[in-house]
Amino acid sequence: MNRFLSIIITVFLLTFMYATAAEAQVADSTIIRLTQEKHIPALGLAFIDNGKVVQSKVYGELKTGVPAPANTLFNVASVTKTVTAMITLRLVNSGKWGLDEPICHYWTDPDVAADPRSKRLTTRHILTHQTGFPNWRWMTPSKKLAFEFEPGLKFQYSGEGMEYLRHALEKKFHRSLEQLADSLIFKPLQMNDTHLIWNDMMLDRFAVAHNEKGEALDIVKNTEPSAADQMKTTVADYSKFLIWVMNGAGFLDPLYKEMTSPLAKISDNKFMGLGWAVYPDLGGEFGLSHSGIDPGANTIVFVLPKSKRALLIFTNSDNGPQLYSDLVKDFLKKQGDAIVATEMKH
C-alpha cells in the first residue's frame, strides 16, 4: 500500500512539474508573440511574487541577429523619477531633509525667483506633482519656467519639478544626484548596473530606442544626471529596487504610509502619493506604479506591497504600451484587471 501511494505521489509531482514548466513555456511564447506582433525589438520583463523574482528575462534582439542579453541596459525614461523620490525620502527618513520645508532655503530657479510662490514650494508639492509647473519649460511659448497655479492646488505632472528638487539636493549636500543615488540606493542594493549618466561602455548592451516603424533613433548621451529621465538600468537591478520598495525601504511606518497614500487625485481610483502613482482600491489591496515615455522607449512598473508582487516591463519602442494590458492582466490577475479598467477610463 505504501509503495502504491509512493508511486501515486511521484506521478502527481511529475505531472505538476511538467504542467508548471509547460505553463512557463506558454507564457514565454505568448510574450514572444506579443513582441513580434507589436514590432518591439527588445522587451525586458520581471515578475516578483511573494517577494521573490520568479520570472526575469529579456526578449528580442539588440540588432538583427544579435539576441538581447539578460543584462541588457534600458533607458527607463520617467521611471527614473522613482529613484529620485526614494533618494529624497531616505533623506527625509533620516532627518536630513524636510518634506514641508520651503525649497527656496537651498535653491530657487532664476526664472521664478521674483514670483512669491517660489517661497512656498516644498518637496511634498514636487513629489505629488502639485508644483504648478508645466511638464517642461521648453514646451511653453516663453520657454521659461513659470507657475501656472498655486503649489498644492492640484495634480499636474512635471519633470521640471523633479529637476528643481535635484538642484536643491545638490546644493545642500554638495554632491551630484548620481553620487547621492550611488551612496543611498545603488550601492546598498548592489544595483551595480544602474547609472544616471551615459557611458560609452554601455553601448554593447544598450537597447537603442526605436520608433513605431522600427527605425533606430539616436542615443541620448547625457553627461549630467537628470532627476526625471534617462536612467539606464537592467531588469535584475530594478527588480532589487522593487523588492526593497515593497518591503518598506527601511522607512519609519508613518513615512511609508504617507508615500503610499492617495495624496493628489489624478483620476478615478488613481492618485499621486510621494513619488509613486497610487491605486488605493485594487480589490483588497493597493498598488503603486510609475511609467516612462521617451521617444522610442516605453517602460512601466507596478508594486503590490500587501501580496509582495511586482511587475516591470521595459521596452525600446514607441509601440511598447500596446502590450501593457495583456501582460498586466496576465501577471497581476484580479489586480491587473482593476488597473487596466482604471487606465481605460481616462
C-alpha positions as CSV (number, residue, x, y, z in Angstrom):
1,M,0.0,0.0,0.0
2,N,2.8,2.4,0.9
3,R,4.6,1.6,-2.3
4,F,1.5,2.2,-4.3
5,L,0.9,5.5,-2.5
6,S,4.5,6.5,-3.2
7,I,4.1,5.8,-6.9
8,I,0.9,7.9,-7.0
9,I,2.6,10.8,-5.2
10,T,5.6,10.6,-7.6
11,V,3.3,10.6,-10.7
12,F,1.4,13.6,-9.3
13,L,4.6,15.5,-8.6
14,L,6.0,14.8,-12.0
15,T,2.7,15.8,-13.6
16,F,2.6,19.0,-11.6
17,M,6.2,19.9,-12.5
18,Y,5.5,19.2,-16.2
19,A,2.4,21.4,-16.1
20,T,4.2,24.2,-14.4
21,A,7.0,24.0,-17.0
22,A,4.5,23.9,-19.8
23,E,2.7,27.0,-18.4
24,A,6.0,28.8,-18.3
25,Q,6.7,27.9,-21.9
26,V,3.2,29.1,-22.9
27,A,3.8,32.4,-21.1
28,D,7.2,32.7,-22.8
29,S,5.7,32.0,-26.2
30,T,2.9,34.5,-25.6
31,I,5.4,37.2,-24.7
32,I,7.5,36.5,-27.8
33,R,4.3,36.5,-30.0
34,L,3.3,39.9,-28.5
35,T,6.7,41.5,-29.1
36,Q,6.7,40.3,-32.7
37,E,3.1,41.4,-33.3
38,K,3.8,44.8,-31.9
39,H,7.2,45.1,-33.6
40,I,9.1,45.7,-30.4
41,P,12.8,44.9,-30.8
42,A,13.6,44.3,-27.1
43,L,11.5,43.7,-24.1
44,G,12.7,43.4,-20.5
45,L,10.3,41.8,-18.1
46,A,10.4,40.7,-14.4
47,F,7.6,39.3,-12.2
48,I,8.1,39.2,-8.5
49,D,5.8,37.0,-6.4
50,N,5.8,36.6,-2.6
51,G,8.8,39.0,-2.5
52,K,11.0,36.9,-4.9
53,V,11.8,37.1,-8.5
54,V,10.0,34.2,-10.2
55,Q,10.4,35.3,-13.8
56,S,13.1,37.5,-15.3
57,K,14.0,37.7,-18.9
58,V,14.9,39.9,-21.8
59,Y,13.3,39.0,-25.1
60,G,14.2,40.0,-28.7
61,E,17.3,41.5,-30.2
62,L,19.6,44.4,-29.7
63,K,20.1,44.4,-33.5
64,T,19.3,42.0,-36.3
65,G,20.9,38.6,-35.5
66,V,22.1,39.8,-32.0
67,P,20.0,38.4,-29.2
68,A,19.4,40.9,-26.3
69,P,21.3,39.6,-23.3
70,A,19.8,39.2,-19.8
71,N,21.8,42.2,-18.7
72,T,20.6,44.5,-21.5
73,L,20.6,48.1,-20.4
74,F,17.3,50.0,-20.9
75,N,16.6,53.7,-20.8
76,V,13.7,53.6,-18.3
77,A,12.7,57.2,-19.1
78,S,10.5,58.7,-16.4
79,V,10.7,55.6,-14.2
80,T,14.0,57.4,-13.2
81,K,11.7,59.6,-11.0
82,T,11.1,56.7,-8.7
83,V,14.8,56.6,-7.8
84,T,14.9,60.4,-7.2
85,A,11.9,60.1,-5.0
86,M,13.4,57.3,-2.9
87,I,16.7,59.1,-2.6
88,T,14.8,62.1,-1.2
89,L,12.6,60.0,1.1
90,R,15.6,58.2,2.5
91,L,17.0,61.7,3.4
92,V,13.6,62.6,4.9
93,N,13.5,59.3,6.9
94,S,17.0,60.1,8.4
95,G,16.0,63.6,9.3
96,K,18.3,65.3,6.8
97,W,15.6,66.7,4.6
98,G,12.2,68.2,5.3
99,L,9.1,67.3,3.2
100,D,7.4,70.6,4.0
101,E,10.4,72.8,4.2
102,P,10.5,75.5,1.5
103,I,12.8,74.5,-1.3
104,C,14.0,78.1,-1.5
105,H,16.1,77.5,1.5
106,Y,18.5,75.7,-0.8
107,W,17.7,76.7,-4.4
108,T,15.4,78.9,-6.5
109,D,15.2,78.7,-10.3
110,P,16.1,82.2,-11.7
111,D,13.0,82.1,-13.9
112,V,10.7,82.1,-10.9
113,A,12.8,84.0,-8.3
114,A,10.6,87.1,-8.5
115,D,7.4,85.0,-8.0
116,P,6.3,84.8,-4.4
117,R,5.0,81.3,-5.0
118,S,8.6,80.1,-5.2
119,K,8.9,80.8,-1.4
120,R,6.0,78.4,-0.8
121,L,7.2,75.5,-2.9
122,T,8.0,72.3,-1.0
123,T,9.3,68.8,-1.6
124,R,5.8,67.5,-0.9
125,H,4.5,69.6,-3.8
126,I,7.2,68.2,-6.1
127,L,6.8,64.5,-5.2
128,T,3.0,64.7,-5.5
129,H,3.3,66.7,-8.8
130,Q,1.4,69.7,-7.4
131,T,4.1,72.3,-8.1
132,G,2.1,74.3,-10.6
133,F,4.8,73.9,-13.2
134,P,4.4,72.6,-16.7
135,N,6.0,69.3,-17.6
136,W,8.9,71.0,-19.3
137,R,9.6,74.7,-19.8
138,W,10.6,74.2,-23.4
139,M,7.1,73.1,-24.2
140,T,5.7,76.5,-23.3
141,P,5.6,79.6,-25.6
142,S,8.1,81.6,-23.5
143,K,10.5,78.6,-23.0
144,K,10.9,79.9,-19.4
145,L,9.8,78.2,-16.2
146,A,6.7,79.7,-14.6
147,F,4.0,78.8,-12.1
148,E,0.7,78.0,-13.8
149,F,-1.2,77.8,-10.4
150,E,-0.5,77.9,-6.7
151,P,1.6,75.0,-5.4
152,G,-0.6,72.4,-3.8
153,L,-3.7,73.3,-5.7
154,K,-4.0,70.2,-7.9
155,F,-2.1,67.4,-9.7
156,Q,-0.1,68.4,-12.9
157,Y,2.7,66.1,-13.9
158,S,6.0,67.9,-14.1
159,G,9.6,66.8,-14.9
160,E,10.6,70.4,-14.1
161,G,9.6,69.8,-10.5
162,M,11.9,66.8,-10.2
163,E,14.8,68.8,-11.7
164,Y,14.1,71.6,-9.3
165,L,14.4,69.1,-6.4
166,R,17.7,67.8,-7.9
167,H,19.2,71.3,-7.9
168,A,18.1,71.8,-4.2
169,L,19.5,68.5,-3.1
170,E,22.8,69.0,-4.9
171,K,23.1,72.5,-3.4
172,K,22.5,71.3,0.2
173,F,24.6,68.2,0.1
174,H,27.3,69.4,-2.3
175,R,27.1,66.1,-4.2
176,S,25.7,65.3,-7.6
177,L,22.4,63.3,-7.9
178,E,24.5,60.4,-9.3
179,Q,26.7,60.5,-6.1
180,L,23.6,60.6,-3.9
181,A,22.0,57.7,-5.8
182,D,25.2,55.6,-5.5
183,S,25.5,56.1,-1.8
184,L,21.8,55.9,-0.8
185,I,20.3,53.4,-3.3
186,F,22.6,51.8,-5.9
187,K,25.5,50.6,-3.6
188,P,23.3,49.5,-0.7
189,L,21.1,47.4,-3.0
190,Q,24.0,46.2,-5.2
191,M,22.5,47.9,-8.3
192,N,25.9,47.8,-9.9
193,D,24.5,48.1,-13.4
194,T,22.4,51.3,-12.9
195,H,23.6,54.7,-13.9
196,L,22.2,58.2,-14.3
197,I,24.9,59.3,-16.7
198,W,25.8,57.8,-20.1
199,N,29.0,55.9,-20.5
200,D,30.2,54.6,-23.9
201,M,31.0,51.3,-22.3
202,M,27.2,50.7,-22.2
203,L,26.9,50.6,-25.9
204,D,27.3,46.9,-26.5
205,R,24.4,46.1,-24.1
206,F,22.2,49.1,-24.7
207,A,18.7,48.7,-26.1
208,V,18.6,51.5,-28.6
209,A,15.3,53.3,-28.9
210,H,13.1,52.6,-31.9
211,N,10.1,54.5,-33.4
212,E,6.8,52.9,-34.3
213,K,8.2,51.9,-37.8
214,G,11.1,50.0,-36.2
215,E,13.7,52.6,-37.1
216,A,16.5,53.1,-34.6
217,L,16.8,56.6,-33.0
218,D,19.9,58.5,-31.9
219,I,21.2,57.7,-28.4
220,V,20.8,60.5,-25.8
221,K,24.3,60.5,-24.2
222,N,23.6,62.7,-21.2
223,T,26.7,63.9,-19.4
224,E,24.9,65.1,-16.2
225,P,22.3,63.3,-14.2
226,S,18.6,64.0,-14.6
227,A,16.1,63.6,-11.7
228,A,13.4,62.9,-14.2
229,D,14.7,60.9,-17.1
230,Q,17.4,58.8,-18.8
231,M,18.4,56.4,-16.1
232,K,20.0,53.3,-17.6
233,T,19.3,50.0,-15.7
234,T,18.8,46.3,-16.1
235,V,15.8,44.1,-15.3
236,A,17.8,42.4,-12.5
237,D,18.9,45.7,-10.9
238,Y,15.5,47.3,-11.0
239,S,13.9,44.1,-9.6
240,K,16.1,44.6,-6.5
241,F,14.8,48.1,-6.2
242,L,11.1,47.0,-6.4
243,I,11.6,44.3,-3.7
244,W,13.2,46.9,-1.5
245,V,10.3,49.3,-2.0
246,M,7.6,46.6,-1.4
247,N,9.4,45.6,1.8
248,G,9.1,49.2,3.2
249,A,12.5,50.6,2.1
250,G,13.6,50.8,5.7
251,F,11.4,53.8,6.3
252,L,9.6,54.5,9.5
253,D,5.9,53.4,9.3
254,P,4.4,56.9,9.1
255,L,6.6,57.9,6.2
256,Y,5.9,54.7,4.2
257,K,2.2,55.1,4.9
258,E,2.4,58.7,3.5
259,M,4.4,57.6,0.5
260,T,1.7,55.0,-0.4
261,S,-1.3,57.1,0.4
262,P,-3.6,58.8,-2.2
263,L,-2.5,62.5,-1.8
264,A,-3.3,64.2,-5.1
265,K,-6.1,62.9,-7.4
266,I,-5.0,62.0,-11.0
267,S,-8.3,60.3,-12.0
268,D,-10.9,57.9,-10.5
269,N,-9.0,55.3,-8.4
270,K,-5.7,56.8,-9.3
271,F,-3.8,59.3,-7.2
272,M,-0.3,60.5,-6.6
273,G,1.5,59.5,-3.4
274,L,5.0,60.6,-2.7
275,G,6.9,59.8,-5.9
276,W,4.5,57.0,-6.9
277,A,1.1,56.8,-8.5
278,V,-1.2,55.0,-6.1
279,Y,-4.2,52.8,-6.9
280,P,-6.0,52.8,-3.5
281,D,-8.5,50.1,-4.3
282,L,-7.5,47.0,-6.3
283,G,-9.8,44.5,-4.7
284,G,-8.4,44.1,-1.2
285,E,-5.1,45.8,-1.7
286,F,-3.4,48.9,-3.1
287,G,-0.9,49.3,-5.8
288,L,1.9,51.6,-6.7
289,S,3.1,52.4,-10.2
290,H,5.2,54.6,-12.5
291,S,5.6,54.8,-16.2
292,G,8.1,56.2,-18.5
293,I,7.8,57.6,-22.0
294,D,10.7,58.9,-24.2
295,P,10.9,58.9,-28.0
296,G,11.4,55.2,-28.8
297,A,11.3,54.0,-25.1
298,N,8.3,53.0,-23.0
299,T,8.5,51.5,-19.6
300,I,6.1,50.7,-16.7
301,V,6.3,49.2,-13.3
302,F,3.8,48.1,-10.7
303,V,4.2,47.2,-7.0
304,L,1.6,45.4,-4.8
305,P,3.1,45.7,-1.3
306,K,0.5,43.7,0.5
307,S,0.8,40.5,-1.6
308,K,4.5,41.2,-2.3
309,R,4.1,41.1,-6.0
310,A,5.6,43.4,-8.7
311,L,5.9,43.6,-12.4
312,L,8.3,45.6,-14.6
313,I,8.1,46.0,-18.3
314,F,10.9,47.8,-20.2
315,T,10.7,48.3,-24.0
316,N,12.8,50.1,-26.5
317,S,9.9,51.0,-28.8
318,D,7.2,53.6,-29.4
319,N,4.9,50.5,-29.6
320,G,5.7,49.4,-26.1
321,P,2.3,50.4,-24.5
322,Q,0.5,48.2,-26.9
323,L,1.4,45.1,-24.9
324,Y,0.9,46.5,-21.4
325,S,-2.7,45.5,-20.9
326,D,-2.2,41.8,-21.9
327,L,0.9,41.5,-19.6
328,V,-0.6,43.4,-16.6
329,K,-3.7,41.2,-16.7
330,D,-1.7,38.0,-17.3
331,F,0.7,38.5,-14.4
332,L,-1.3,40.6,-11.8
333,K,-4.6,38.7,-12.3
334,K,-7.5,40.4,-10.4
335,Q,-5.5,43.4,-9.5
336,G,-4.2,43.6,-13.1
337,D,-7.8,43.7,-14.4
338,A,-8.6,46.5,-12.0
339,I,-5.5,48.5,-13.0
340,V,-6.4,48.1,-16.7
341,A,-10.0,49.1,-16.0
342,T,-8.8,52.2,-14.2
343,E,-6.5,53.2,-17.0
344,M,-9.1,52.7,-19.7
345,K,-11.3,55.3,-18.1
346,H,-9.0,58.2,-19.0
